Amino acid sequence: METSVHHQPKRRRWRGLRQQWKLLGLFEIDSQHEFYSLTCMMKDGLSAATQSSIDNAPTTELTDDDFRSQVTQIHKDFTMETFAGPVFASLRSSLGMTEQEYQQSLCSENCYLQFISNSKSKADFFLTNDKRFFLKTQNQREIKFLLANLKIYMEHLRKYPHSLLVKFLGVHRIKIPYKKKKYFIVMQSVFYPDDRINARYDIKGCEVSRWTEPAPEGSQIIVVLKDLNFEGQFINLERQRSWLLRQVEIDTHFLRRLHVLDYSLLLAYQPLHQDERHQSLSFATLIMRTKKSVEPRLQSGPFRHCRCPRGSPG
C-alpha cells in the first residue's frame, strides 16, 4: 500500500508530461504507435554501434578508410549498418560530447517522440526523449550525397568551428527481413534546450508558400513559422552582427559549391534571464549559459536573443 502511494505523484507527473507533449505537437511513440517497432530497433542498433565506438576510441587523425567505413551489426530481428562511424565519433568529440552521453540520450528506456513537421519532404522525424537529438529518415540518394561530401563537410567544420551548418552525428541503415531498407541520420537538435523558447522560424529567403498559420493565442502547440510570418520583425545583434553575417556568407558559399538549393536558417527566440542582459556577454556565451540554465530553471526576463543554426539541406 505504501509503495502505491509513493509512486502515485510520479505517475501523475508522467501523465501530465505526456499530455503536454500532445499539446506541443509531439507524440510519444509507445507500444501502440506505428513506429514503435522501428524506433526500438533504432535504439538497439545505436546502442551497439555507440558501444563499439566507446570500446574503440577514434584516433585523432582520420584516414580515408574511416570515411569509407561501413560496419554491419547483426541483431535478433534486423541488421544495422553504420557508415563512417569513426568520422562521426570524431565530430561528436569535437563538439564536447562524450560517447556515453550520446548513447544515454539515444538509447534510454524512455520512448522516442514523433515530431509532426510541416516539411514537404516525406521524411519521418523523431526526437530523443530529452529532445537533444533528431533522427530523420532519408532516401538512399540523400545518404549517398552526404557520404560523398563528408570529407569536405568535416574540413569546413574544422576550419569554421562556429559554422551554422547542422551537425550530422551519425548515418545508419536498418535492414529488416522482407521489408524495405530504412536509412536514417542523427542530428544535433538546434532547439535544445527548448524550455525557454517561445518562437521558432524556418527562413529560406523567399516568399512563395512561406506562410504558416500561427497557433491560436494562448495555445502551447509548437508551430515552426516561415519567412512571411517574420515580416516586419528584426534581430538586433549589435556587436555580433558582423561575424554572424560573415559566417552565413561562408556557409552559404559552401552549400553553393555543393549545388545545394534547398536549405533554411532556423531562428529561435527565447527570453533572457536578468543576468544575461549584460552587454559584455558574447553571443556564444549566451548560448552556453542557456544550455547550462536548464537545471535549475530560473525566472525568465522579458528580453530575447536568437539562436541561428543553419538548417539541414532538404
Buried (B, 14 or more C-beta within 10 A) or exposed (E): EEEEEEEEEEEEEEEEEBEEBEEBBBBBBEEEBEBBBBBBBBBBBBBBBBBBBBEEEBEEEBEEEBBEBEBEBEBEEBBBBBBBBBBBBBBBBEEEBEBEEBBBBBBBEEBBBBBEBEBEBEBBBBBBBBBBBBBBBBEEEBBEBBBEBBBEBBEBBEEBEEBBBBBBBBBBBBBBEEEEEBBBBBBBBBBBBBEBBEBBBBBBEEEEEBEBEEBEEEEEEBBBBBBBBBEEEEBEBEEBEEBBEEBBEBBBEBBEEEEBEEBBBBBBBBBBBEEBEEEEBEBEEBBEBBEEBBEEEEEBEEEBBBBBBBBBBB
